[in-house]
């Protein structure tokens, strides 16, 4: 599920590949400059595309992130997950990475409290910790924890898995569970 943007056309110039990885852009004046990204891979830009092209994306940088809390709860049923944004050279937080194409198993910590994935490259990344509380019939509500300071990680160029830990205060999780309508360790 790669996302391809025609440079300079904003959202209107965006398309997604099919499950087979094939994307057809029709009705464009050629040549075009393309920006290509996909979950778990390094993005790339290709200038002056004027005919069919095969593009193979390189794997991203492997990371393993653990959390300080149980990542899943039974009463209430909850799951902890992460979303990522790049942080620019000026310290400004960018847009979410892969907002529409992140596989669900790569959003949430696993049963061991780990999240393993490949980030698009070296750099600084802001982490948004979120909680999903499952209600009846698996319909639920979610929200982001307001951690202060907001967690971030510095990823270096490497083929070896880099390890990071996110500290999540119990009182912050309990407050979010209360707001989302679940019970907590302190509530009946």
Helices and strands as residue ranges (DSSP letters): E 3-6, G 10-13, E 14-16, E 32-37, E 44-49, E 61-67, E 72-74, E 77-87, E 93-96, G 104-106, E 114-119, E 123-134, G 136-138, E 140-144, E 152-155, E 162-166, H 170-179
